[in-house]
């Protein structure tokens, strides 16, 4: 952040939330499920029969991952009724309300797509559900990053790129996992498309990641730099390594390695993200 910093921007004014490993898993699973569904939906709607076979794998994977996310979310809230209480009203101006309803609708649609994909049916029904569920997948991918950046926590409140970064990370995981699936299924056309998509999304990911690291007040930057290993793991293993592998040594084996790298980097970043308020509170 350029210019003088206000006192409020550099002073810890809130208690760090009691969020730890389950929240990091929650963040990872919601992003992965949304990314898988969104990429699968695009492939299913725009691709041929071979592409759609790979897309069905995405639909099959998305719902179980989302189910893990919902379990972690209930654990995070401490009481299942809290989540139900948030669905009693819809407030378009509230990121939390929009996000909760997005999660509800997306979970239902991903379940139906999961059920259809493991059965010998689909066709127009799955196309409709893919088109209908795509906007909700994008909401889920973006929601928690936006929610974090709109809190009063000084470590998160200055991360104006956070929603974009989490969304791009979700997309990169979805593309990478489906690329590995296409490679294993020897779906050459789908594989070529997904390799190109992975290169472009990782380039954008790197740009936004650097932008996020450069912005913010000195406390926020200091908190991120308190976890150098995880931050370098995010950048080098989660972004640069799969980008280099995809460009320089594309093969079915390296496609799977790229997917593992992308997920490892995403885990590292989310772990750091959850810990930032705790680090700030200890300063």
Backbone as CSV, one residue per row, in Angstrom:
resi,resn,N_x,N_y,N_z,CA_x,CA_y,CA_z,C_x,C_y,C_z
1,UNK,0.850,-1.180,0.000,0.000,0.000,0.000,0.887,1.231,0.000
2,UNK,0.680,2.131,-0.922,1.502,3.323,-0.999,0.925,4.409,-0.121
3,UNK,1.814,5.404,0.196,1.358,6.513,0.999,1.417,6.237,2.473
4,UNK,1.027,7.226,3.266,1.061,7.084,4.719,-0.024,6.141,5.181
5,UNK,0.276,5.410,6.218,-0.677,4.439,6.760,-1.394,5.045,7.952
6,UNK,-2.663,4.832,8.028,-3.416,5.351,9.152,-3.109,4.523,10.393
7,UNK,-3.271,5.108,11.595,-3.025,4.333,12.818,-3.868,3.081,12.889
8,UNK,-5.123,3.168,12.401,-6.008,1.993,12.466,-5.500,0.862,11.595
9,UNK,-4.744,1.226,10.532,-4.266,0.188,9.626,-3.076,-0.561,10.173
10,UNK,-2.425,-0.012,11.176,-1.204,-0.629,11.689,-1.340,-1.058,13.139
11,UNK,-2.540,-1.068,13.666,-2.726,-1.423,15.059,-3.684,-2.603,15.149
12,UNK,-3.328,-3.597,15.941,-4.202,-4.741,16.142,-5.344,-4.328,17.065
13,UNK,-6.572,-4.359,16.562,-7.700,-3.858,17.339,-8.712,-4.946,17.653
14,UNK,-8.517,-6.140,17.138,-9.466,-7.216,17.383,-8.731,-8.448,17.873
15,UNK,-9.471,-9.319,18.519,-8.898,-10.581,18.979,-8.848,-11.567,17.822
16,UNK,-7.736,-12.260,17.690,-7.606,-13.236,16.605,-8.661,-14.317,16.751
17,UNK,-9.329,-14.695,15.654,-10.383,-15.712,15.740,-9.790,-17.069,16.073
18,UNK,-10.542,-17.914,16.747,-10.054,-19.257,17.106,-10.120,-20.215,15.918
19,UNK,-9.468,-19.851,14.848,-9.509,-20.637,13.626,-8.152,-21.268,13.379
20,UNK,-8.152,-22.566,13.102,-6.892,-23.258,12.908,-7.026,-24.232,11.737
21,UNK,-6.629,-25.478,11.921,-6.508,-26.434,10.825,-7.827,-26.679,10.092
22,UNK,-8.929,-26.812,10.839,-10.200,-27.118,10.180,-10.616,-26.010,9.224
23,UNK,-10.273,-24.757,9.539,-10.613,-23.651,8.648,-9.755,-23.692,7.388
24,UNK,-8.478,-24.041,7.541,-7.614,-24.172,6.368,-8.133,-25.274,5.441
25,UNK,-8.588,-26.389,6.027,-9.165,-27.477,5.219,-10.455,-27.005,4.559
26,UNK,-11.259,-26.269,5.310,-12.495,-25.698,4.787,-12.201,-24.831,3.564
27,UNK,-11.221,-23.933,3.687,-10.857,-23.056,2.582,-10.369,-23.846,1.369
28,UNK,-9.572,-24.864,1.635,-9.040,-25.673,0.534,-10.156,-26.427,-0.176
29,UNK,-11.017,-27.098,0.580,-12.051,-27.943,-0.025,-13.098,-27.131,-0.768
30,UNK,-13.496,-25.987,-0.233,-14.484,-25.161,-0.938,-13.908,-24.674,-2.258
31,UNK,-12.623,-24.272,-2.252,-11.984,-23.814,-3.486,-11.842,-24.948,-4.488
32,UNK,-11.396,-26.110,-4.010,-11.201,-27.247,-4.911,-12.516,-27.709,-5.511
33,UNK,-13.564,-27.807,-4.691,-14.875,-28.240,-5.198,-15.414,-27.251,-6.218
34,UNK,-15.335,-25.965,-5.895,-15.832,-24.945,-6.822,-15.025,-24.932,-8.113
35,UNK,-13.688,-25.053,-7.991,-12.850,-25.070,-9.181,-13.121,-26.270,-10.062
36,UNK,-13.253,-27.442,-9.452,-13.563,-28.650,-10.219,-14.891,-28.511,-10.959
37,UNK,-15.910,-28.043,-10.237,-17.231,-27.927,-10.857,-17.212,-26.909,-11.983
38,UNK,-16.596,-25.741,-11.742,-16.601,-24.681,-12.748,-15.893,-25.122,-14.018
39,UNK,-14.714,-25.721,-13.875,-13.965,-26.171,-15.051,-14.710,-27.306,-15.746
40,UNK,-15.258,-28.231,-14.965,-16.022,-29.335,-15.553,-17.248,-28.821,-16.304
41,UNK,-17.913,-27.827,-15.731,-19.103,-27.272,-16.386,-18.744,-26.635,-17.723
42,UNK,-17.652,-25.879,-17.756,-17.235,-25.231,-19.005,-16.880,-26.271,-20.063
43,UNK,-16.146,-27.302,-19.646,-15.766,-28.360,-20.591,-17.000,-29.102,-21.091
44,UNK,-17.913,-29.394,-20.193,-19.114,-30.150,-20.582,-19.971,-29.346,-21.555
45,UNK,-20.085,-28.048,-21.325,-20.942,-27.216,-22.160,-20.318,-26.933,-23.530
46,UNK,-18.990,-26.840,-23.590,-18.333,-26.420,-24.828,-17.625,-27.555,-25.567
47,UNK,-17.439,-28.700,-24.906,-16.632,-29.754,-25.495,-17.419,-30.816,-26.238
48,UNK,-16.659,-31.806,-26.731,-17.267,-32.936,-27.419,-17.463,-34.086,-26.430
49,UNK,-17.772,-35.268,-26.937,-18.062,-36.400,-26.059,-16.858,-36.796,-25.205
50,UNK,-15.655,-36.727,-25.771,-14.456,-37.049,-24.997,-14.258,-36.048,-23.871
51,UNK,-14.443,-34.767,-24.184,-14.324,-33.730,-23.155,-15.363,-33.941,-22.054
52,UNK,-16.550,-34.321,-22.448,-17.619,-34.507,-21.460,-17.351,-35.686,-20.536
53,UNK,-16.655,-36.693,-21.027,-16.286,-37.819,-20.157,-15.343,-37.346,-19.060
54,UNK,-14.410,-36.466,-19.409,-13.509,-35.891,-18.408,-14.288,-34.962,-17.471
55,UNK,-15.225,-34.204,-18.020,-16.031,-33.306,-17.201,-16.822,-34.076,-16.147
56,UNK,-17.326,-35.249,-16.528,-18.069,-36.065,-15.562,-17.188,-36.446,-14.368
57,UNK,-15.905,-36.669,-14.613,-14.982,-36.948,-13.510,-14.947,-35.751,-12.563
58,UNK,-14.937,-34.548,-13.124,-14.964,-33.353,-12.290,-16.208,-33.264,-11.444
59,UNK,-17.367,-33.586,-12.036,-18.610,-33.565,-11.271,-18.613,-34.631,-10.166
60,UNK,-18.051,-35.796,-10.482,-17.997,-36.870,-9.491,-17.103,-36.478,-8.316
61,UNK,-16.005,-35.787,-8.590,-15.072,-35.402,-7.523,-15.561,-34.202,-6.724
62,UNK,-16.277,-33.291,-7.370,-16.618,-32.018,-6.725,-17.500,-32.203,-5.499
63,UNK,-18.525,-33.053,-5.595,-19.446,-33.158,-4.462,-18.810,-33.762,-3.215
64,UNK,-18.060,-34.885,-3.286,-17.417,-35.392,-2.063,-16.491,-34.369,-1.413
65,UNK,-15.764,-33.613,-2.245,-14.882,-32.575,-1.693,-15.716,-31.499,-1.001
66,UNK,-16.838,-31.132,-1.615,-17.712,-30.135,-1.000,-18.326,-30.667,0.285
67,UNK,-18.594,-31.959,0.338,-19.140,-32.562,1.554,-18.134,-32.451,2.703
68,UNK,-16.863,-32.673,2.407,-15.825,-32.483,3.430,-15.803,-31.030,3.890
69,UNK,-15.953,-30.109,2.943,-15.989,-28.690,3.293,-17.140,-28.378,4.236
70,UNK,-18.327,-28.934,3.963,-19.488,-28.673,4.812,-19.274,-29.215,6.222
71,UNK,-18.649,-30.380,6.337,-18.349,-30.941,7.654,-17.398,-30.019,8.411
72,UNK,-16.356,-29.549,7.727,-15.411,-28.619,8.370,-16.099,-27.316,8.751
73,UNK,-17.015,-26.860,7.906,-17.728,-25.617,8.191,-18.564,-25.750,9.457
74,UNK,-19.248,-26.870,9.620,-20.041,-27.104,10.832,-19.139,-27.173,12.052
75,UNK,-17.981,-27.827,11.904,-17.015,-27.895,13.010,-16.523,-26.498,13.365
76,UNK,-16.249,-25.685,12.348,-15.774,-24.317,12.585,-16.806,-23.489,13.343
77,UNK,-18.080,-23.654,12.972,-19.141,-22.883,13.621,-19.436,-23.381,15.030
78,UNK,-19.141,-24.649,15.306,-19.347,-25.201,16.636,-20.757,-25.700,16.889
79,UNK,-21.719,-25.299,16.054,-23.114,-25.708,16.239,-23.778,-25.751,14.870
80,UNK,-24.265,-26.911,14.430,-24.891,-27.006,13.104,-26.038,-26.029,12.908
81,UNK,-26.730,-25.672,13.992,-27.870,-24.767,13.861,-27.449,-23.360,13.446
82,UNK,-26.192,-22.995,13.701,-25.741,-21.669,13.303,-25.798,-21.491,11.801
83,UNK,-25.389,-22.542,11.073,-25.441,-22.449,9.617,-26.887,-22.356,9.146
84,UNK,-27.775,-23.149,9.741,-29.184,-23.112,9.355,-29.803,-21.752,9.648
85,UNK,-29.393,-21.143,10.752,-29.931,-19.824,11.101,-29.572,-18.773,10.047
86,UNK,-28.402,-18.933,9.412,-27.987,-17.959,8.414,-28.767,-18.078,7.115
87,UNK,-29.520,-19.164,6.948,-30.313,-19.340,5.730,-31.749,-18.847,5.884
88,UNK,-32.081,-18.286,7.041,-33.459,-17.835,7.250,-33.780,-16.593,6.439
89,UNK,-32.770,-15.769,6.154,-32.975,-14.555,5.377,-31.892,-14.462,4.311
90,UNK,-32.156,-13.645,3.305,-31.166,-13.385,2.263,-30.933,-11.888,2.175
91,UNK,-29.682,-11.479,2.370,-29.310,-10.070,2.320,-28.315,-9.864,1.187
92,UNK,-28.748,-9.310,0.051,-27.843,-9.142,-1.095,-26.618,-8.284,-0.782
93,UNK,-26.750,-7.371,0.180,-25.633,-6.499,0.510,-24.640,-7.106,1.481
94,UNK,-24.912,-8.300,1.963,-24.036,-8.953,2.931,-23.222,-10.056,2.263
95,UNK,-21.868,-9.951,2.253,-21.052,-11.025,1.667,-21.312,-12.374,2.326
96,UNK,-21.561,-12.370,3.636,-21.797,-13.622,4.333,-23.110,-14.259,3.895
97,UNK,-24.173,-13.458,3.791,-25.467,-13.988,3.382,-25.412,-14.522,1.951
98,UNK,-24.808,-13.754,1.047,-24.680,-14.205,-0.346,-23.857,-15.490,-0.413
99,UNK,-22.779,-15.525,0.371,-21.923,-16.702,0.361,-22.606,-17.939,0.902
100,UNK,-23.353,-17.783,1.999,-24.044,-18.927,2.597,-25.066,-19.503,1.625
101,UNK,-25.843,-18.631,0.999,-26.831,-19.120,0.040,-26.159,-19.710,-1.194
102,UNK,-25.024,-19.132,-1.581,-24.269,-19.707,-2.687,-23.805,-21.115,-2.365
103,UNK,-23.332,-21.317,-1.133,-22.894,-22.646,-0.693,-24.061,-23.633,-0.704
104,UNK,-25.224,-23.193,-0.221,-26.399,-24.074,-0.162,-26.800,-24.541,-1.567
105,UNK,-26.956,-23.573,-2.475,-27.396,-23.927,-3.832,-26.328,-24.755,-4.545
106,UNK,-25.061,-24.334,-4.401,-23.986,-25.062,-5.066,-23.884,-26.494,-4.548
107,UNK,-24.029,-26.677,-3.259,-23.951,-28.031,-2.691,-25.040,-28.929,-3.267
108,UNK,-26.254,-28.379,-3.385,-27.362,-29.174,-3.933,-27.121,-29.518,-5.406
109,UNK,-26.709,-28.510,-6.188,-26.481,-28.745,-7.617,-25.325,-29.720,-7.825
110,UNK,-24.256,-29.571,-7.043,-23.120,-30.478,-7.203,-23.502,-31.912,-6.824
111,UNK,-24.399,-32.064,-5.849,-24.879,-33.403,-5.492,-25.661,-34.029,-6.643
112,UNK,-26.553,-33.250,-7.256,-27.357,-33.779,-8.363,-26.460,-34.137,-9.540
113,UNK,-25.475,-33.277,-9.831,-24.547,-33.565,-10.929,-23.711,-34.797,-10.612
114,UNK,-23.330,-34.963,-9.362,-22.604,-36.157,-8.933,-23.449,-37.414,-9.188
115,UNK,-24.709,-37.356,-8.779,-25.586,-38.520,-8.950,-25.799,-38.849,-10.418
116,UNK,-26.005,-37.825,-11.235,-26.233,-38.055,-12.665,-24.972,-38.597,-13.340
117,UNK,-23.808,-38.091,-12.910,-22.551,-38.457,-13.571,-22.146,-39.901,-13.315
118,UNK,-22.587,-40.464,-12.197,-22.229,-41.865,-11.924,-23.284,-42.826,-12.460
119,UNK,-24.337,-42.279,-13.048,-25.374,-43.086,-13.668,-25.299,-42.919,-15.188
120,UNK,-25.817,-43.852,-15.959,-25.757,-43.747,-17.425,-26.805,-42.787,-17.977
121,UNK,-26.900,-41.611,-17.390,-27.822,-40.591,-17.879,-27.080,-39.269,-17.936
122,UNK,-27.709,-38.266,-18.417,-27.054,-36.955,-18.481,-27.672,-36.127,-19.580
123,UNK,-26.915,-35.962,-20.687,-27.445,-35.228,-21.830,-27.834,-33.818,-21.481
124,UNK,-29.048,-33.446,-21.882,-29.514,-32.078,-21.682,-29.682,-31.748,-20.203
125,UNK,-30.027,-32.731,-19.391,-30.198,-32.477,-17.956,-28.891,-32.023,-17.329
126,UNK,-27.816,-32.719,-17.613,-26.522,-32.350,-17.052,-26.026,-31.030,-17.634
127,UNK,-26.325,-30.778,-18.898,-25.954,-29.487,-19.497,-26.657,-28.338,-18.784
128,UNK,-27.945,-28.514,-18.516,-28.702,-27.474,-17.812,-28.138,-27.246,-16.412
129,UNK,-27.860,-28.333,-15.696,-27.345,-28.210,-14.337,-25.949,-27.581,-14.326
130,UNK,-25.134,-27.925,-15.315,-23.804,-27.323,-15.415,-23.908,-25.817,-15.623
131,UNK,-24.806,-25.411,-16.513,-24.995,-23.983,-16.781,-25.587,-23.273,-15.573
132,UNK,-26.555,-23.904,-14.919,-27.192,-23.309,-13.748,-26.220,-23.221,-12.567
133,UNK,-25.421,-24.255,-12.378,-24.543,-24.286,-11.211,-23.270,-23.485,-11.358
134,UNK,-22.874,-23.155,-12.594,-21.610,-22.445,-12.810,-21.515,-21.126,-12.055
135,UNK,-22.545,-20.243,-12.100,-22.430,-18.993,-11.334,-22.291,-19.230,-9.833
136,UNK,-22.953,-20.240,-9.311,-22.856,-20.517,-7.876,-21.484,-21.083,-7.516
137,UNK,-20.891,-21.841,-8.431,-19.523,-22.312,-8.201,-18.569,-21.134,-8.124
138,UNK,-18.774,-20.137,-8.981,-17.917,-18.947,-8.959,-18.115,-18.146,-7.675
139,UNK,-19.360,-18.099,-7.190,-19.618,-17.422,-5.909,-18.876,-18.121,-4.779
140,UNK,-18.954,-19.454,-4.732,-18.280,-20.213,-3.679,-16.769,-20.037,-3.775
141,UNK,-16.237,-20.015,-4.990,-14.792,-19.845,-5.177,-14.316,-18.496,-4.657
142,UNK,-15.149,-17.477,-4.802,-14.761,-16.107,-4.449,-15.138,-15.711,-3.034
143,UNK,-16.164,-16.349,-2.486,-16.830,-15.901,-1.263,-15.893,-15.749,-0.068
144,UNK,-15.143,-16.775,0.263,-14.391,-16.744,1.512,-13.217,-15.774,1.456
145,UNK,-12.641,-15.600,0.277,-11.609,-14.580,0.146,-12.166,-13.191,0.363
146,UNK,-13.333,-12.911,-0.214,-13.988,-11.612,-0.003,-14.377,-11.442,1.455
147,UNK,-14.913,-12.505,2.062,-15.336,-12.430,3.460,-14.153,-12.102,4.370
148,UNK,-13.034,-12.765,4.168,-11.844,-12.492,4.978,-11.405,-11.036,4.824
149,UNK,-11.414,-10.534,3.595,-10.910,-9.186,3.346,-11.855,-8.100,3.835
150,UNK,-13.095,-8.450,4.179,-14.041,-7.457,4.698,-14.182,-7.521,6.218
151,UNK,-13.363,-8.349,6.885,-13.400,-8.396,8.341,-12.593,-7.241,8.930
152,UNK,-12.666,-7.103,10.252,-11.899,-6.069,10.947,-10.487,-6.531,11.285
153,UNK,-10.165,-7.797,10.988,-8.822,-8.287,11.287,-7.803,-7.538,10.437
154,UNK,-6.821,-6.866,11.059,-5.876,-6.061,10.282,-5.052,-6.876,9.306
155,UNK,-4.806,-8.134,9.608,-4.042,-8.959,8.685,-4.788,-9.287,7.411
156,UNK,-6.108,-9.344,7.487,-6.917,-9.688,6.323,-7.548,-8.470,5.664
157,UNK,-7.853,-7.452,6.431,-8.628,-6.335,5.908,-7.893,-5.555,4.823
158,UNK,-6.564,-5.629,4.790,-5.814,-4.896,3.765,-5.561,-5.731,2.518
159,UNK,-6.013,-6.980,2.494,-5.764,-7.864,1.349,-6.864,-7.685,0.302
160,UNK,-6.787,-6.609,-0.439,-7.861,-6.306,-1.386,-7.887,-7.273,-2.566
161,UNK,-6.793,-7.972,-2.811,-6.745,-8.927,-3.907,-7.101,-10.331,-3.445
162,UNK,-7.467,-10.499,-2.186,-7.612,-11.838,-1.643,-8.722,-12.639,-2.323
163,UNK,-9.873,-12.013,-2.553,-10.961,-12.723,-3.227,-10.541,-13.207,-4.606
164,UNK,-9.843,-12.336,-5.349,-9.370,-12.716,-6.680,-8.354,-13.846,-6.588
165,UNK,-7.442,-13.768,-5.607,-6.403,-14.795,-5.493,-7.005,-16.157,-5.158
166,UNK,-7.938,-16.183,-4.215,-8.572,-17.450,-3.850,-9.343,-18.027,-5.035
167,UNK,-10.010,-17.164,-5.800,-10.760,-17.634,-6.972,-9.828,-18.219,-8.028
168,UNK,-8.715,-17.528,-8.286,-7.759,-18.025,-9.280,-7.140,-19.328,-8.803
169,UNK,-6.848,-19.407,-7.505,-6.318,-20.646,-6.945,-7.313,-21.792,-7.137
170,UNK,-8.593,-21.513,-6.922,-9.626,-22.531,-7.131,-9.625,-23.011,-8.578
171,UNK,-9.552,-22.056,-9.504,-9.521,-22.421,-10.910,-8.295,-23.236,-11.278
172,UNK,-7.138,-22.852,-10.719,-5.907,-23.589,-11.031,-5.986,-25.025,-10.520
173,UNK,-6.564,-25.219,-9.336,-6.709,-26.581,-8.824,-7.685,-27.385,-9.678
174,UNK,-8.797,-26.764,-10.075,-9.763,-27.466,-10.917,-9.165,-27.880,-12.245
175,UNK,-8.444,-26.963,-12.890,-7.814,-27.274,-14.171,-6.759,-28.363,-14.004
176,UNK,-5.925,-28.228,-12.955,-4.826,-29.180,-12.754,-5.335,-30.597,-12.490
177,UNK,-6.353,-30.722,-11.649,-6.877,-32.055,-11.328,-7.546,-32.680,-12.552
178,UNK,-8.299,-31.888,-13.295,-8.935,-32.443,-14.498,-7.906,-32.721,-15.591
179,UNK,-6.809,-31.956,-15.621,-5.728,-32.259,-16.556,-5.123,-33.619,-16.229
180,UNK,-4.892,-33.887,-14.953,-4.388,-35.204,-14.562,-5.375,-36.297,-14.939
181,UNK,-6.665,-36.039,-14.765,-7.693,-37.021,-15.143,-7.685,-37.274,-16.643
182,UNK,-7.563,-36.202,-17.429,-7.525,-36.348,-18.885,-6.283,-37.095,-19.331
183,UNK,-5.158,-36.831,-18.654,-3.919,-37.531,-18.995,-4.042,-39.025,-18.714
184,UNK,-4.607,-39.362,-17.567,-4.772,-40.771,-17.219,-5.756,-41.473,-18.149
185,UNK,-6.767,-40.722,-18.621,-7.760,-41.297,-19.540,-7.320,-41.234,-20.991
186,UNK,-6.136,-40.666,-21.248,-5.595,-40.515,-22.602,-6.545,-39.749,-23.515
187,UNK,-7.181,-38.731,-22.940,-8.063,-37.861,-23.721,-7.210,-36.711,-24.266
188,UNK,-6.599,-36.925,-25.428,-5.581,-36.010,-25.935,-6.111,-34.610,-26.213
189,UNK,-7.300,-34.506,-26.803,-7.844,-33.186,-27.115,-8.115,-32.393,-25.840
190,UNK,-8.754,-33.046,-24.880,-9.045,-32.390,-23.608,-7.755,-32.026,-22.881
191,UNK,-6.784,-32.921,-22.944,-5.499,-32.707,-22.291,-4.797,-31.473,-22.850
192,UNK,-4.805,-31.322,-24.160,-4.154,-30.168,-24.788,-4.829,-28.864,-24.373
193,UNK,-6.155,-28.877,-24.351,-6.886,-27.670,-23.937,-6.574,-27.304,-22.485
194,UNK,-6.575,-28.305,-21.610,-6.356,-28.041,-20.192,-4.918,-27.618,-19.908
195,UNK,-3.956,-28.129,-20.671,-2.575,-27.670,-20.494,-2.457,-26.187,-20.822
196,UNK,-3.081,-25.784,-21.915,-3.058,-24.363,-22.279,-3.748,-23.526,-21.208
197,UNK,-4.893,-24.006,-20.724,-5.620,-23.286,-19.682,-4.794,-23.175,-18.407
198,UNK,-4.080,-24.245,-18.060,-3.273,-24.225,-16.833,-2.139,-23.214,-16.940
199,UNK,-1.507,-23.140,-18.091,-0.423,-22.166,-18.282,-0.936,-20.750,-18.064
200,UNK,-2.035,-20.415,-18.697,-2.561,-19.059,-18.587,-3.030,-18.730,-17.172
201,UNK,-3.699,-19.656,-16.535,-4.212,-19.358,-15.197,-3.081,-19.258,-14.183
202,UNK,-1.992,-20.019,-14.372,-0.855,-19.918,-13.464,-0.105,-18.602,-13.662
203,UNK,-0.062,-18.098,-14.886,0.549,-16.790,-15.130,-0.234,-15.700,-14.399
204,UNK,-1.567,-15.749,-14.526,-2.405,-14.768,-13.819,-2.273,-14.939,-12.307
205,UNK,-2.211,-16.193,-11.852,-2.044,-16.506,-10.429,-0.769,-15.865,-9.885
206,UNK,0.326,-15.987,-10.627,1.597,-15.415,-10.192,1.507,-13.898,-10.083
207,UNK,0.862,-13.254,-11.057,0.737,-11.795,-11.045,-0.061,-11.329,-9.830
208,UNK,-1.207,-11.976,-9.585,-2.053,-11.569,-8.457,-1.385,-11.901,-7.132
209,UNK,-0.672,-13.023,-7.064,0.043,-13.388,-5.830,1.082,-12.330,-5.475
210,UNK,1.843,-11.876,-6.450,2.846,-10.836,-6.210,2.165,-9.526,-5.822
211,UNK,1.050,-9.207,-6.487,0.319,-7.984,-6.145,-0.171,-8.029,-4.702
212,UNK,-0.661,-9.180,-4.262,-1.128,-9.333,-2.888,0.019,-9.180,-1.899
213,UNK,1.178,-9.727,-2.236,2.326,-9.652,-1.345,2.840,-8.224,-1.219
214,UNK,2.716,-7.430,-2.264,3.245,-6.055,-2.247,2.306,-5.081,-1.559
215,UNK,1.026,-5.390,-1.498,0.079,-4.452,-0.906,-0.014,-4.663,0.603
216,UNK,-0.772,-3.840,1.267,-1.027,-4.018,2.695,-0.108,-3.177,3.562
217,UNK,-0.462,-3.062,4.820,0.333,-2.292,5.763,1.528,-3.109,6.228
218,UNK,2.403,-2.480,6.986,3.643,-3.145,7.361,3.404,-4.340,8.272
219,UNK,2.338,-4.316,9.079,2.042,-5.449,9.941,1.618,-6.664,9.112
220,UNK,0.821,-6.411,8.087,0.366,-7.501,7.241,1.523,-8.126,6.484
221,UNK,2.369,-7.291,5.908,3.538,-7.821,5.193,4.446,-8.583,6.145
222,UNK,4.631,-8.043,7.344,5.472,-8.722,8.317,4.913,-10.061,8.734
223,UNK,3.588,-10.147,8.852,2.963,-11.411,9.232,3.161,-12.462,8.152
224,UNK,2.994,-12.070,6.894,3.200,-13.032,5.808,4.653,-13.482,5.764
225,UNK,5.560,-12.548,5.996,6.978,-12.890,5.934,7.436,-13.688,7.148
226,UNK,6.574,-13.806,8.136,6.905,-14.660,9.280,6.798,-16.134,8.911
227,UNK,6.236,-16.429,7.746,6.097,-17.810,7.272,6.806,-17.955,5.926
228,UNK,8.106,-17.720,5.875,8.800,-17.713,4.571,8.739,-19.040,3.850
229,UNK,8.848,-20.148,4.585,8.847,-21.460,3.924,7.528,-21.696,3.200
230,UNK,6.416,-21.405,3.867,5.104,-21.630,3.256,4.864,-20.687,2.082
231,UNK,5.321,-19.435,2.211,5.120,-18.487,1.126,5.943,-18.885,-0.105
232,UNK,7.180,-19.328,0.109,7.996,-19.795,-1.006,7.430,-21.089,-1.587
233,UNK,6.884,-21.939,-0.733,6.250,-23.166,-1.216,5.073,-22.822,-2.122
234,UNK,4.296,-21.832,-1.726,3.165,-21.397,-2.546,3.626,-20.928,-3.914
235,UNK,4.657,-20.074,-3.922,5.111,-19.476,-5.175,5.888,-20.469,-6.042
236,UNK,6.872,-21.133,-5.451,7.757,-21.986,-6.237,7.115,-23.324,-6.596
237,UNK,6.528,-23.984,-5.587,5.946,-25.310,-5.832,4.545,-25.208,-6.424
238,UNK,3.736,-24.261,-5.910,2.346,-24.180,-6.335,2.104,-23.437,-7.628
239,UNK,3.068,-22.593,-8.050,2.850,-21.789,-9.252,3.957,-22.009,-10.292
240,UNK,5.203,-21.710,-9.905,6.290,-21.727,-10.882,6.609,-23.142,-11.358
241,UNK,6.679,-24.106,-10.432,7.030,-25.481,-10.829,6.017,-26.075,-11.810
242,UNK,4.698,-26.046,-11.520,3.770,-26.618,-12.500,3.741,-25.845,-13.816
243,UNK,3.987,-24.529,-13.736,4.045,-23.736,-14.972,5.219,-24.187,-15.834
244,UNK,6.394,-24.355,-15.208,7.582,-24.792,-15.947,7.403,-26.209,-16.477
245,UNK,6.839,-27.089,-15.649,6.641,-28.481,-16.074,5.698,-28.553,-17.268
246,UNK,4.613,-27.812,-17.212,3.619,-27.857,-18.288,4.176,-27.295,-19.585
247,UNK,5.012,-26.261,-19.483,5.583,-25.650,-20.677,6.732,-26.469,-21.259
248,UNK,7.584,-27.021,-20.399,8.839,-27.615,-20.847,8.809,-29.131,-20.960
249,UNK,7.997,-29.792,-20.152,8.021,-31.261,-20.153,6.632,-31.854,-20.017
250,UNK,5.729,-31.531,-20.938,4.365,-32.061,-20.833,4.312,-33.560,-21.129
251,UNK,3.686,-34.287,-20.235,3.482,-35.720,-20.413,2.422,-36.153,-19.413
252,UNK,1.838,-37.327,-19.590,0.834,-37.781,-18.617,1.371,-37.834,-17.191
253,UNK,2.611,-38.273,-17.021,3.190,-38.343,-15.670,3.389,-36.961,-15.073
254,UNK,3.940,-36.049,-15.884,4.191,-34.703,-15.351,2.897,-33.927,-15.150
255,UNK,1.846,-34.272,-15.900,0.546,-33.635,-15.647,0.062,-33.957,-14.235
256,UNK,0.253,-35.183,-13.807,-0.129,-35.579,-12.446,0.743,-34.884,-11.407
257,UNK,2.037,-34.750,-11.717,2.942,-34.044,-10.798,2.533,-32.582,-10.688
258,UNK,2.171,-31.970,-11.802,1.728,-30.577,-11.782,0.510,-30.390,-10.889
259,UNK,-0.436,-31.337,-10.985,-1.643,-31.256,-10.153,-1.285,-31.324,-8.676
260,UNK,-0.384,-32.215,-8.316,0.042,-32.330,-6.917,0.742,-31.054,-6.453
261,UNK,1.545,-30.449,-7.324,2.242,-29.213,-6.975,1.251,-28.077,-6.728
262,UNK,0.280,-27.950,-7.623,-0.716,-26.883,-7.479,-1.472,-27.028,-6.158
263,UNK,-1.878,-28.235,-5.828,-2.609,-28.464,-4.581,-1.723,-28.206,-3.370
264,UNK,-0.460,-28.642,-3.426,0.464,-28.399,-2.311,0.646,-26.911,-2.062
265,UNK,0.799,-26.131,-3.126,0.927,-24.682,-2.964,-0.333,-24.052,-2.399
266,UNK,-1.484,-24.554,-2.810,-2.757,-24.029,-2.307,-2.929,-24.332,-0.819
267,UNK,-2.511,-25.524,-0.402,-2.557,-25.877,1.024,-1.665,-24.934,1.828
268,UNK,-0.456,-24.691,1.330,0.492,-23.839,2.055,-0.046,-22.429,2.219
269,UNK,-0.612,-21.859,1.153,-1.106,-20.484,1.250,-2.276,-20.375,2.221
270,UNK,-3.188,-21.315,2.178,-4.340,-21.254,3.073,-3.932,-21.441,4.531
271,UNK,-2.915,-22.241,4.766,-2.404,-22.410,6.122,-1.840,-21.089,6.648
272,UNK,-1.088,-20.386,5.803,-0.552,-19.082,6.186,-1.687,-18.083,6.423
273,UNK,-2.664,-18.086,5.531,-3.764,-17.133,5.623,-4.484,-17.234,6.960
274,UNK,-4.767,-18.454,7.408,-5.475,-18.647,8.674,-4.626,-18.200,9.860
275,UNK,-3.314,-18.336,9.761,-2.428,-18.028,10.885,-2.092,-16.549,11.025
276,UNK,-2.346,-15.740,9.991,-1.904,-14.340,10.017,-2.441,-13.555,11.209
277,UNK,-3.746,-13.597,11.540,-4.206,-12.834,12.708,-3.558,-13.283,14.007
278,UNK,-3.269,-14.582,14.134,-2.612,-15.070,15.335,-1.205,-14.506,15.452
279,UNK,-0.496,-14.416,14.326,0.835,-13.840,14.336,0.782,-12.359,14.677
280,UNK,-0.200,-11.648,14.114,-0.332,-10.229,14.414,-0.659,-10.002,15.876
281,UNK,-1.531,-10.864,16.414,-1.909,-10.712,17.808,-0.768,-10.981,18.762
282,UNK,0.233,-11.762,18.315,1.370,-12.081,19.175,2.422,-10.992,19.138
283,UNK,2.319,-10.056,18.162,3.330,-9.004,18.057,3.132,-7.900,19.089
